[in-house]
Amino acid sequence: MKDIETEIQNTSLDDERRVRVLSPSMLVMKRFARNKLAVLGFIILAAMFVFTFLGGFIMTNVVGYRENTVFNTTNVMEKPYASAKHNDELRFHVFEGREFGSIQVSSFYGAITANREYFSSRGVNYFMQKEGENFYSIFVLNPAAAIETTRRGLETVTPADIDSRLLSAAKQARSENNSIFEYSGVKYTIAGTNDNWQFGTVTPTAFSSFYVIDTAAAGVTVPSELQFAAEIAMYNGGSSFEYDGNVWGLKPGEGSAEIYAPDGSHFGNLTTFIVQAIMPDVFLSIGFKNLLMDVMSQKTEIFSFPDETGESINYFVEYTPTTTNVRSRQETGVIANYQKPSLKHISGTDGNGMDLLTRLMYGGRISMTIGFVVVAIELLIGIILGGMSGYFGGWVDNLLMRLVDVFNCIPFMPIVLIIGSVFDKLAIEPRMRIFYMMLVLGFLGWPAVARTVRGQILSLREQEFMIAAEATGISTARRIFRHLIPNVIPQLIVIATMGLGSVILTESVLSFLGLGVKHPYASWGNIITAVNNQHVLVTYPFVWIPAGMLILITVLGFNFVGDGLRDAFDPKMKR
């Protein structure tokens, strides 16, 4: 008998065992723990919180990386820099106030081919004079008279009243095969054929040669008259020339000459070696050109020359039959964009040179914070309006449910896209944009919560415990929020858990479309905007795949936990 009594005492429920066995929270926890998917979802969410919050703290305070830190790297860049050649074509230089275009150039070459000293173009007669090898001066002929001889030997002079002594001087010069003669102190030029010729004064118009002037300073314009005077002096072996009333110095060299301004400063070089920079804003110094000319004469393929800061830059020379190309190669500081995963950047860097792992951590913070805040706003509005609707009924219920119907008729995604576009138009600051987006999403998402709360309260308000609470004289607000709402909490927890995943997906879609979280702040959605670029999509999958996987895993975690809580609170759901 004693053994039976002892066994009864051991199996009886004392207060501690009764609480342990019958506690609703303990029962829910045990049911939740038996659901393997729910436990897996809880582990996933715990890992996400550690990754985003603790990981972000470590990256910022230990490693020193922030979500908007831009990393730089050095990159060896090789780009076309200049082209060079020894000029073997005539270059035309027009004097100030004169015209000599492509049509006149064609006529000029025709005269050279025909071995004539004159040519006509568009009714204007030109006379050219050979000053040296491949060096011609070009004049416009101002006719004083034209002489035409017919087949019968008749001669017509236009104008007929020309000075007979001037005409006789012209005919004598022509009979002596002189193209230039002087009369009364004026020089006249003869041009034309035996049957049709003319003479008159000339006006200098242009000249052509193989030479150019490389100025010693950038932005200096070389007048054609200056170059012409310098070339005349060089061909005549002079050491100076006169231009604009001043004496300029000339130091001839091998196939070139140095030009010195009246104050003795080096003005430039007269040369046939032409070097042109690829970029129009780059000025090539005479020292660089002289060194390049020596390099080309020795057929060297690489040389060095200091830049404006004194840093030595390597140049590579490529020889072709027509021209010589020069490429520069130097280390340049650039943004470390699309760097592949490495020890320094475990997940690589994005298109802005920011560490992807750090941005994934901070992006998870923002994405999940938006989810929790939006769900909290939905619950707050839904519990208040749903509780009032379910408890009071009547016209209050009708009014609030019509309000719910109105919100349900609003097309959620289009209206969110429109609001996002308005934010862009107003240029709202990125941080404030996040707050506004949370308010908008929460304000549009509460009707489902309100309907659930209303339905639960409609069934609960007729229960005996509510009749007893009303009989004791408890206030209406206390009956709603102290007795009714707590009995709805299990359903609200399930709704909130399931809704968190939906909100994160919505935020990701908006950020992906450029209407959500803006740079420099990170979210998982705006990280995968790189998918918009096909090149990045194919070439740099490490930029967008991790963010997409984190969204997938986190939403699955919330769904697993929500399903587990639903089954734990209402075990009949599994039957």
Backbone torsions as a table, in degrees:
resi	resn	phi	psi	omega
1	MET	NA	-39.0	-179.8
2	LYS	-63.9	-37.8	178.9
3	ASP	-66.2	-36.7	179.1
4	ILE	-65.9	-42.0	178.7
5	GLU	-62.5	-39.8	179.8
6	THR	-64.6	-41.5	179.8
7	GLU	-65.2	-38.2	178.5
8	ILE	-64.2	-40.6	179.0
9	GLN	-64.3	-38.0	-178.1
10	ASN	-70.3	-31.0	-177.2
11	THR	-94.2	-9.9	179.7
12	SER	-72.2	155.0	-178.1
13	LEU	-93.8	111.5	170.7
14	ASP	-84.0	-178.3	-176.5
15	ASP	-62.8	-40.5	-178.2
16	GLU	-65.4	-43.8	180.0
17	ARG	-68.5	-35.9	-179.4
18	ARG	-64.2	-41.5	178.3
19	VAL	-65.1	-41.3	-177.3
20	ARG	-66.8	-36.4	-175.2
21	VAL	-86.3	-37.6	-171.1
22	LEU	-100.6	-5.3	-179.0
23	SER	-61.6	124.9	-179.8
24	PRO	-59.9	-38.7	-178.9
25	SER	-65.5	-37.7	178.2
26	MET	-67.5	-38.1	178.2
27	LEU	-64.3	-41.8	179.0
28	VAL	-63.6	-43.0	-178.9
29	MET	-64.4	-40.8	179.4
30	LYS	-65.7	-42.1	178.3
31	ARG	-64.6	-40.7	179.4
32	PHE	-63.2	-39.9	-177.4
33	ALA	-69.0	-24.7	179.3
34	ARG	-75.8	-18.7	-178.7
35	ASN	-85.8	108.0	-174.7
36	LYS	-65.8	-38.5	178.4
37	LEU	-65.4	-37.4	178.4
38	ALA	-65.2	-40.8	177.8
39	VAL	-65.1	-41.4	177.1
40	LEU	-60.9	-42.4	177.7
41	GLY	-62.5	-39.9	178.4
42	PHE	-63.8	-41.0	178.6
43	ILE	-64.5	-40.9	178.7
44	ILE	-61.0	-47.4	-178.7
45	LEU	-65.2	-39.2	177.2
46	ALA	-62.1	-41.4	178.4
47	ALA	-65.1	-38.3	178.6
48	MET	-64.6	-40.8	178.0
49	PHE	-65.3	-41.2	177.3
50	VAL	-64.2	-42.8	-178.5
51	PHE	-63.5	-46.5	-173.5
52	THR	-79.2	-46.9	-173.4
53	PHE	-86.6	-54.0	179.6
54	LEU	-70.1	-41.5	178.8
55	GLY	-61.8	-43.4	177.7
56	GLY	-62.7	-38.7	177.5
57	PHE	-62.5	-43.2	-179.7
58	ILE	-66.2	-43.9	-178.8
59	MET	-62.8	-35.2	-177.5
60	THR	-80.3	-45.3	-171.4
61	ASN	-94.6	-18.8	-179.7
62	VAL	-106.2	-54.7	-177.7
63	VAL	-79.1	-32.5	-179.8
64	GLY	93.0	13.8	179.0
65	TYR	-96.2	136.2	173.5
66	ARG	-117.4	167.6	-175.6
67	GLU	-66.6	-25.0	-178.6
68	ASN	-111.1	17.4	177.6
69	THR	-75.9	124.5	179.0
70	VAL	-98.5	127.0	-178.2
71	PHE	-101.1	143.4	179.5
72	ASN	-114.9	160.5	177.1
73	THR	-147.0	164.6	176.4
74	THR	-97.4	138.1	-177.3
75	ASN	-133.8	131.8	177.3
76	VAL	-79.8	113.3	-176.3
77	MET	-108.9	134.0	176.7
78	GLU	-122.6	122.9	-176.2
79	LYS	-144.8	153.6	176.6
80	PRO	-58.8	135.0	-175.2
81	TYR	-118.1	-44.9	-176.6
82	ALA	-158.2	165.0	172.6
83	SER	-131.0	146.0	-175.7
84	ALA	-141.3	150.5	174.8
85	LYS	-164.2	158.4	172.0
86	HIS	-87.6	117.4	-172.5
87	ASN	-67.4	131.9	176.4
88	ASP	-130.6	25.8	178.3
89	GLU	-128.7	146.1	178.0
90	LEU	-67.5	134.3	175.6
91	ARG	-114.5	132.9	-173.4
92	PHE	-99.1	134.7	179.9
93	HIS	-123.8	121.3	-174.6
94	VAL	-99.1	135.1	178.8
95	PHE	-72.4	157.2	-175.9
96	GLU	-62.0	133.3	178.5
97	GLY	83.7	-0.8	-179.9
98	ARG	-109.0	167.3	179.9
99	GLU	-126.9	135.7	176.9
100	PHE	-158.8	94.8	-173.2
101	GLY	-100.6	-165.0	-175.2
102	SER	-65.1	-32.8	179.6
103	ILE	-66.7	-43.2	177.6
104	GLN	-65.3	-34.8	178.1
105	VAL	-62.4	-42.6	178.8
106	SER	-61.8	-42.2	178.3
107	SER	-65.6	-34.9	178.5
108	PHE	-61.8	-47.1	179.5
109	TYR	-64.4	-33.2	177.1
110	GLY	-64.8	-38.7	178.8
111	ALA	-67.1	-38.7	178.3
112	ILE	-64.6	-41.9	179.5
113	THR	-62.5	-39.3	-179.8
114	ALA	-84.3	0.8	179.3
115	ASN	58.8	45.3	177.5
116	ARG	-112.3	154.4	178.8
117	GLU	-95.9	-1.2	-177.2
118	TYR	-136.4	159.5	174.6
119	PHE	-160.0	161.8	-179.9
120	SER	-123.0	149.0	178.1
121	SER	-154.1	120.2	178.4
122	ARG	55.2	43.2	175.5
123	GLY	78.6	4.0	179.4
124	VAL	-110.5	133.2	179.3
125	ASN	-93.7	133.2	-179.5
126	TYR	-118.9	148.0	177.0
127	PHE	-126.1	135.3	179.1
128	MET	-122.1	147.5	-177.6
129	GLN	-130.2	129.9	-179.6
130	LYS	-81.6	114.9	-178.5
131	GLU	-91.0	-24.8	-178.6
132	GLY	-174.0	-172.0	179.2
133	GLU	-63.2	118.8	-179.4
134	ASN	56.9	36.9	-178.2
135	PHE	-139.6	113.2	-175.4
136	TYR	-128.2	137.7	169.7
137	SER	-102.2	143.2	-173.0
138	ILE	-122.3	133.2	-177.5
139	PHE	-127.2	153.4	169.1
140	VAL	-92.5	127.3	-178.5
141	LEU	-87.0	121.8	176.8
142	ASN	-99.0	94.9	-169.7
143	PRO	-61.0	131.5	171.1
144	ALA	-93.3	-32.0	178.0
145	ALA	-162.0	152.7	176.9
146	ALA	-122.9	132.8	-177.4
147	ILE	-118.9	124.4	-179.8
148	GLU	-122.8	128.1	-179.7
149	THR	-110.5	125.9	179.6
150	THR	-83.0	174.0	-179.9
151	ARG	-63.7	-29.0	179.8
152	ARG	-82.1	0.5	178.4
153	GLY	89.5	6.3	177.7
154	LEU	-78.6	140.6	-175.1
155	GLU	-116.1	130.4	178.1
156	THR	-116.5	126.9	-179.6
157	VAL	-113.4	130.1	177.8
158	THR	-125.8	121.9	0.9
159	PRO	-79.8	157.3	-174.7
160	ALA	-72.5	-25.1	-176.0
161	ASP	-91.5	21.7	-179.1
162	ILE	-67.5	151.2	179.3
163	ASP	-57.2	122.8	-176.1
164	SER	-65.3	-34.0	179.4
165	ARG	-69.9	-36.2	175.7
166	LEU	-64.9	-40.7	-180.0
167	LEU	-66.4	-38.7	178.8
168	SER	-65.7	-38.3	178.4
169	ALA	-65.3	-36.7	179.1
170	ALA	-68.1	-43.1	-179.8
171	LYS	-65.5	-36.9	179.5
172	GLN	-66.6	-42.4	178.6
173	ALA	-62.8	-37.8	-179.3
174	ARG	-69.5	-38.1	178.9
175	SER	-65.9	-25.5	177.8
176	GLU	-92.4	8.4	179.6
177	ASN	60.1	33.1	174.2
178	ASN	-97.5	130.3	179.0
179	SER	-90.2	-8.7	-179.9
180	ILE	-133.6	135.1	174.6
181	PHE	-142.5	166.2	-177.6
182	GLU	-123.4	138.2	178.7
183	TYR	-144.2	125.1	-179.9
184	SER	53.8	38.8	176.9
185	GLY	79.6	4.2	179.8
186	VAL	-114.0	134.5	178.3
187	LYS	-87.3	135.0	178.6
188	TYR	-121.6	150.2	-179.9
189	THR	-118.8	137.4	-179.9
190	ILE	-105.5	133.7	178.5
191	ALA	-144.3	148.9	176.5
192	GLY	128.3	-175.8	-179.8
193	THR	-95.0	179.6	179.7
194	ASN	-65.4	-34.3	-177.1
195	ASP	-89.7	-21.7	-176.2
196	ASN	-145.0	102.0	-179.2
197	TRP	-138.1	164.7	-177.3
198	GLN	-147.3	163.7	177.0
199	PHE	-143.9	158.6	-179.4
200	GLY	173.1	-177.2	176.5
201	THR	-80.4	162.8	-179.2
202	VAL	-126.0	153.3	176.6
203	THR	-121.0	123.2	178.2
204	PRO	-58.4	129.9	-176.3
205	THR	-119.4	-44.9	-176.8
206	ALA	-160.7	175.2	171.2
207	PHE	-148.9	160.6	-179.9
208	SER	-133.8	143.7	178.4
209	SER	-163.9	178.8	176.7
210	PHE	-86.9	-5.6	-167.9
211	TYR	-94.8	154.9	169.9
212	VAL	-135.9	163.4	175.4
213	ILE	-109.6	118.3	172.2
214	ASP	-89.8	114.3	-178.1
215	THR	-78.3	151.2	-179.7
216	ALA	-78.6	-18.5	-179.7
217	ALA	-122.1	154.5	-179.3
218	ALA	-78.1	151.1	174.5
219	GLY	74.7	16.9	-180.0
220	VAL	-95.6	128.1	177.4
221	THR	-94.1	130.9	-178.2
222	VAL	-99.6	113.6	176.3
223	PRO	-63.9	144.1	179.8
224	SER	-62.9	-35.4	179.5
225	GLU	-62.5	-36.3	178.7
226	LEU	-65.6	-47.0	-179.7
227	GLN	-64.8	-37.5	179.5
228	PHE	-62.9	-45.2	179.5
229	ALA	-63.5	-38.0	179.8
230	ALA	-67.2	-41.2	-179.3
231	GLU	-68.5	-38.7	177.0
232	ILE	-60.3	-43.3	-179.8
233	ALA	-66.2	-38.8	-179.3
234	MET	-66.2	-42.5	-179.9
235	TYR	-67.8	-28.8	179.2
236	ASN	-88.4	1.1	178.0
237	GLY	74.9	21.0	-179.8
238	GLY	-80.2	162.9	178.1
239	SER	-108.3	3.0	178.8
240	SER	-158.5	166.6	175.2
241	PHE	-154.1	162.6	-177.6
242	GLU	-108.6	133.9	177.3
243	TYR	-148.0	130.6	176.4
244	ASP	56.0	36.3	176.8
245	GLY	79.3	4.9	-179.9
246	ASN	-121.3	154.4	178.1
247	VAL	-96.4	124.4	-179.4
248	TRP	-107.7	147.2	179.6
249	GLY	-87.9	150.0	179.7
250	LEU	-139.0	126.9	179.0
251	LYS	-121.0	97.0	-177.1
252	PRO	-66.9	147.3	174.6
253	GLY	-131.0	-161.7	-179.9
254	GLU	-80.3	100.2	179.7
255	GLY	73.4	12.2	-179.7
256	SER	-156.2	178.0	178.7
257	ALA	-154.0	146.3	175.2
258	GLU	-95.2	136.4	-178.0
259	ILE	-110.3	132.2	-179.8
260	TYR	-120.0	134.6	-179.4
261	ALA	-69.3	165.7	179.6
262	PRO	-56.0	-26.9	178.9
263	ASP	-84.6	4.0	177.4
264	GLY	90.9	-5.1	-180.0
265	SER	-76.7	152.6	-179.9
266	HIS	-74.3	114.6	-178.0
267	PHE	-85.7	-41.7	-178.7
268	GLY	169.5	-174.2	-179.3
269	ASN	-119.3	137.2	172.4
270	LEU	-93.9	112.9	-169.6
271	THR	-150.1	159.8	172.9
272	THR	-98.9	0.8	179.1
273	PHE	-88.0	110.7	-173.6
274	ILE	-106.1	122.6	177.1
275	VAL	-123.5	126.7	-179.0
276	GLN	-123.2	132.3	175.9
277	ALA	-74.2	145.6	178.9
278	ILE	-69.0	-43.2	179.7
279	MET	-90.8	132.9	-175.7
280	PRO	-66.5	-20.9	-178.0
281	ASP	-89.9	4.7	-179.7
282	VAL	-98.6	128.7	177.1
283	PHE	-105.4	126.2	179.8
284	LEU	-96.6	121.5	-177.6
285	SER	-74.1	161.4	178.1
286	ILE	-65.1	-35.2	177.3
287	GLY	-60.1	-41.6	177.8
288	PHE	-63.8	-43.9	-178.1
289	LYS	-66.4	-40.0	178.6
290	ASN	-64.2	-41.7	178.4
291	LEU	-65.0	-40.4	179.4
292	LEU	-64.7	-35.9	178.9
293	MET	-65.3	-40.2	176.4
294	ASP	-65.6	-40.2	179.3
295	VAL	-62.0	-43.6	-178.6
296	MET	-66.9	-36.3	179.7
297	SER	-66.7	-27.8	179.3
298	GLN	-97.5	0.7	-179.9
299	LYS	57.3	36.8	177.0
300	THR	-78.4	144.2	-175.3
301	GLU	-101.6	-10.0	179.5
302	ILE	-147.1	141.2	175.1
303	PHE	-153.4	166.3	-178.3
304	SER	-122.4	147.9	178.1
305	PHE	-152.6	136.7	-178.2
306	PRO	-73.6	146.1	176.1
307	ASP	-88.6	-166.1	-176.4
308	GLU	-64.3	-28.4	-179.8
309	THR	-87.9	-3.2	-178.8
310	GLY	92.2	-3.0	179.1
311	GLU	-77.5	133.1	-177.8
312	SER	-76.5	128.4	-179.3
313	ILE	-113.5	136.5	177.5
314	ASN	-87.5	137.0	179.0
315	TYR	-124.9	141.0	-178.9
316	PHE	-116.2	133.2	-174.1
317	VAL	-106.8	130.4	177.4
318	GLU	-118.7	120.7	-175.5
319	TYR	-96.2	132.0	174.8
320	THR	-127.9	166.3	-178.2
321	PRO	-61.5	-29.3	-174.2
322	THR	-103.2	-34.8	-175.6
323	THR	-148.7	168.0	177.9
324	THR	-116.4	126.8	-178.4
325	ASN	-103.3	138.8	-179.1
326	VAL	-119.2	129.1	177.3
327	ARG	-116.9	140.3	177.1
328	SER	-98.9	145.5	177.5
329	ARG	-135.4	122.4	-179.3
330	GLN	-154.7	158.2	176.7
331	GLU	-82.8	125.6	-177.0
332	THR	-125.5	137.7	176.5
333	GLY	-75.4	121.2	-179.3
334	VAL	-131.6	163.6	176.2
335	ILE	-69.3	133.9	-177.8
336	ALA	-80.7	64.8	-178.8
337	ASN	-86.3	144.4	178.4
338	TYR	54.8	40.8	173.5
339	GLN	-75.6	134.7	-179.1
340	LYS	-70.5	157.7	179.9
341	PRO	-53.3	136.7	-179.4
342	SER	-151.9	-178.3	178.5
343	LEU	-64.5	-33.7	180.0
344	LYS	-74.7	-41.3	178.4
345	HIS	-126.4	98.3	-172.1
346	ILE	-60.9	-37.5	179.0
347	SER	-104.3	8.2	-178.7
348	GLY	84.3	-168.7	178.3
349	THR	-125.4	159.2	-179.1
350	ASP	-92.7	-168.9	-177.1
351	GLY	-67.9	-15.7	178.3
352	ASN	-100.1	8.1	179.9
353	GLY	75.5	23.6	180.0
354	MET	-101.7	146.5	-178.2
355	ASP	-66.3	121.7	-175.7
356	LEU	-68.5	-37.7	-179.2
357	LEU	-62.2	-43.2	178.5
358	THR	-63.8	-42.8	-179.8
359	ARG	-68.2	-32.0	174.9
360	LEU	-64.5	-39.1	178.7
361	MET	-66.7	-50.7	179.3
362	TYR	-67.0	-34.6	177.2
363	GLY	-63.7	-37.2	175.6
364	GLY	-64.1	-38.0	176.8
365	ARG	-58.1	-50.4	-176.4
366	ILE	-67.1	-43.5	-177.7
367	SER	-62.3	-46.1	-178.8
368	MET	-73.9	-34.0	176.3
369	THR	-63.1	-43.9	176.4
370	ILE	-59.2	-42.2	179.1
371	GLY	-60.0	-47.7	-178.3
372	PHE	-67.0	-42.9	-178.8
373	VAL	-65.8	-43.7	-179.6
374	VAL	-62.7	-44.9	178.6
375	VAL	-63.6	-38.3	178.2
376	ALA	-63.0	-41.3	178.0
377	ILE	-65.2	-42.6	178.3
378	GLU	-61.0	-43.8	-179.9
379	LEU	-65.6	-42.7	-178.3
380	LEU	-60.4	-50.8	-178.9
381	ILE	-68.8	-42.8	-177.6
382	GLY	-65.1	-39.5	-179.4
383	ILE	-67.3	-43.7	-178.1
384	ILE	-64.8	-53.1	-176.0
385	LEU	-72.3	-39.1	178.1
386	GLY	-67.0	-38.5	178.3
387	GLY	-65.1	-44.2	178.5
388	MET	-64.0	-41.7	-178.5
389	SER	-64.8	-44.7	-176.9
390	GLY	-72.0	-33.1	-175.4
391	TYR	-80.6	-47.2	-174.5
392	PHE	-81.1	-35.5	-178.2
393	GLY	62.8	-158.2	175.4
394	GLY	59.0	-139.6	-176.4
395	TRP	-68.0	-28.7	177.4
396	VAL	-65.5	-43.8	179.1
397	ASP	-62.6	-44.6	-179.4
398	ASN	-62.9	-43.7	-178.8
399	LEU	-63.0	-48.2	-177.0
400	LEU	-69.9	-36.5	178.8
401	MET	-69.9	-31.3	174.2
402	ARG	-68.0	-34.8	175.6
403	LEU	-63.6	-40.2	176.6
404	VAL	-62.8	-41.0	178.3
405	ASP	-61.9	-39.7	178.9
406	VAL	-60.9	-46.9	-179.5
407	PHE	-66.6	-33.6	177.7
408	ASN	-69.1	-23.9	179.2
409	CYS	-80.6	-13.4	179.4
410	ILE	-74.2	124.6	176.8
411	PRO	-68.4	109.4	-169.5
412	PHE	-59.5	-57.5	-173.7
413	MET	-65.6	-45.0	177.8
414	PRO	-59.0	-42.1	-177.8
415	ILE	-68.0	-34.7	177.2
416	VAL	-67.1	-40.8	177.4
417	LEU	-63.2	-40.4	178.4
418	ILE	-63.5	-44.5	179.3
419	ILE	-63.4	-39.7	177.0
420	GLY	-61.6	-39.1	177.4
421	SER	-66.1	-36.5	176.3
422	VAL	-64.1	-40.9	176.4
423	PHE	-58.7	-41.6	178.6
424	ASP	-63.8	-42.8	-178.4
425	LYS	-64.1	-38.2	-179.6
426	LEU	-81.2	-6.1	179.4
427	ALA	53.5	50.8	179.8
428	ILE	-70.2	138.5	-178.9
429	GLU	-58.7	138.3	-172.3
430	PRO	-53.3	-40.5	-179.0
431	ARG	-66.1	-45.2	178.7
432	MET	-65.5	-31.0	179.1
433	ARG	-61.0	-38.2	179.0
434	ILE	-62.3	-44.5	179.7
435	PHE	-64.4	-44.2	179.7
436	TYR	-63.0	-39.0	-179.7
437	MET	-64.7	-39.4	177.5
438	MET	-63.4	-41.5	179.4
439	LEU	-64.4	-43.0	-178.5
440	VAL	-64.5	-47.4	-179.2
441	LEU	-64.0	-40.2	179.1
442	GLY	-67.8	-38.5	-177.8
443	PHE	-70.3	-27.3	-179.9
444	LEU	-89.6	-11.0	-172.1
445	GLY	-108.7	6.6	-175.4
446	TRP	-81.0	-20.0	-174.6
447	PRO	-57.1	-38.1	-179.3
448	ALA	-63.3	-40.1	178.2
449	VAL	-65.3	-42.9	-178.9
450	ALA	-61.6	-41.7	179.0
451	ARG	-63.5	-41.9	179.9
452	THR	-63.8	-46.9	-179.9
453	VAL	-62.0	-43.7	179.4
454	ARG	-59.2	-47.0	-178.7
455	GLY	-62.5	-40.3	179.7
456	GLN	-67.1	-41.3	-177.6
457	ILE	-70.2	-33.4	176.6
458	LEU	-59.2	-35.6	180.0
459	SER	-83.4	-25.6	-176.7
460	LEU	-86.2	-29.1	-172.5
461	ARG	-68.6	-16.5	178.0
462	GLU	-93.8	0.1	179.6
463	GLN	-69.8	159.6	-176.8
464	GLU	-61.6	-37.2	-176.4
465	PHE	-66.5	-27.9	177.3
466	MET	-76.4	-34.2	175.7
467	ILE	-64.1	-40.1	178.4
468	ALA	-66.5	-39.8	179.8
469	ALA	-65.0	-38.5	178.8
470	GLU	-68.6	-34.6	-179.8
471	ALA	-68.3	-29.0	-179.6
472	THR	-79.8	-6.0	176.1
473	GLY	84.2	20.6	178.6
474	ILE	-68.0	143.4	-178.3
475	SER	-63.0	159.0	-178.3
476	THR	-62.0	-46.5	-179.1
477	ALA	-60.9	-38.0	-179.9
478	ARG	-69.8	-37.0	179.1
479	ARG	-66.0	-37.4	-178.8
480	ILE	-71.2	-53.7	-169.3
481	PHE	-90.5	-12.6	178.8
482	ARG	-103.3	-27.7	-174.9
483	HIS	-116.4	-37.4	-177.3
484	LEU	-85.9	-52.0	-175.6
485	ILE	-59.6	-43.9	178.7
486	PRO	-56.1	-30.2	178.9
487	ASN	-76.8	-12.3	177.9
488	VAL	-96.8	-11.9	-174.9
489	ILE	-54.6	-42.8	178.7
490	PRO	-54.7	-44.3	177.8
491	GLN	-66.7	-36.6	179.4
492	LEU	-66.6	-36.7	178.5
493	ILE	-63.6	-42.4	178.4
494	VAL	-64.0	-44.4	179.1
495	ILE	-61.1	-43.6	-178.3
496	ALA	-64.3	-42.9	-178.0
497	THR	-65.7	-42.9	179.1
498	MET	-69.4	-33.4	-178.4
499	GLY	-73.1	-25.2	179.9
500	LEU	-60.1	-43.5	178.6
501	GLY	-62.9	-40.2	179.8
502	SER	-65.3	-40.5	179.9
503	VAL	-65.3	-41.1	179.0
504	ILE	-62.5	-40.9	177.2
505	LEU	-64.2	-41.8	179.3
506	THR	-62.4	-45.3	178.1
507	GLU	-61.8	-39.2	-179.7
508	SER	-64.8	-40.6	179.0
509	VAL	-64.1	-44.9	-179.4
510	LEU	-64.1	-42.9	179.3
511	SER	-67.1	-37.0	177.1
512	PHE	-61.6	-37.1	179.6
513	LEU	-81.2	-0.3	179.7
514	GLY	81.9	14.5	-177.8
515	LEU	-112.2	4.9	-178.2
516	GLY	-109.4	-124.2	-179.8
517	VAL	-68.2	132.1	-175.2
518	LYS	-105.8	155.8	173.9
519	HIS	-59.8	140.3	12.3
520	PRO	-90.9	0.6	179.7
521	TYR	-73.1	147.8	-175.2
522	ALA	-108.7	143.7	166.5
523	SER	-144.0	160.0	-179.1
524	TRP	-60.5	-30.6	-179.9
525	GLY	-68.9	-47.8	-177.2
526	ASN	-77.5	-12.1	174.2
527	ILE	-71.1	-37.9	-177.8
528	ILE	-85.6	9.9	172.8
529	THR	-63.6	-15.0	177.0
530	ALA	-60.3	-19.8	179.8
531	VAL	-65.2	-20.1	178.0
532	ASN	-63.1	-23.6	-179.8
533	ASN	-97.7	116.2	-176.3
534	GLN	-62.2	-36.1	179.4
535	HIS	-63.5	-44.5	178.6
536	VAL	-67.2	-39.2	-179.8
537	LEU	-56.2	-42.3	-175.6
538	VAL	-87.8	-41.7	-170.3
539	THR	-85.7	-34.6	-174.8
540	TYR	-123.8	67.6	-179.5
541	PRO	-65.1	-22.1	-179.7
542	PHE	-68.0	-11.5	180.0
543	VAL	-76.9	-39.9	-171.3
544	TRP	-112.8	-23.8	-177.8
545	ILE	-63.1	-45.0	-179.6
546	PRO	-59.5	-42.2	179.6
547	ALA	-64.4	-42.0	177.8
548	GLY	-63.0	-39.9	178.6
549	MET	-66.6	-39.0	178.8
550	LEU	-64.3	-40.5	176.7
551	ILE	-61.8	-45.9	-179.6
552	LEU	-60.8	-48.7	-176.9
553	ILE	-65.8	-42.6	-178.0
554	THR	-65.6	-44.8	179.4
555	VAL	-64.3	-40.0	175.7
556	LEU	-61.3	-41.3	179.3
557	GLY	-60.1	-46.0	178.9
558	PHE	-64.3	-38.8	179.2
559	ASN	-66.7	-41.8	177.7
560	PHE	-61.9	-44.5	179.6
561	VAL	-65.4	-41.5	179.3
562	GLY	-62.6	-43.4	177.2
563	ASP	-63.1	-40.3	179.5
564	GLY	-65.1	-42.2	178.7
565	LEU	-66.3	-38.4	178.3
566	ARG	-61.6	-44.6	179.3
567	ASP	-68.7	-34.1	-178.4
568	ALA	-71.3	-39.2	-179.8
569	PHE	-74.9	-30.8	-178.2
570	ASP	-134.0	83.5	-176.1
571	PRO	-62.9	-17.7	178.9
572	LYS	-66.2	-20.0	-178.7
573	MET	-62.2	-25.5	-177.0
574	LYS	-86.9	-8.3	-177.2
575	ARG	-85.4	NA	NA
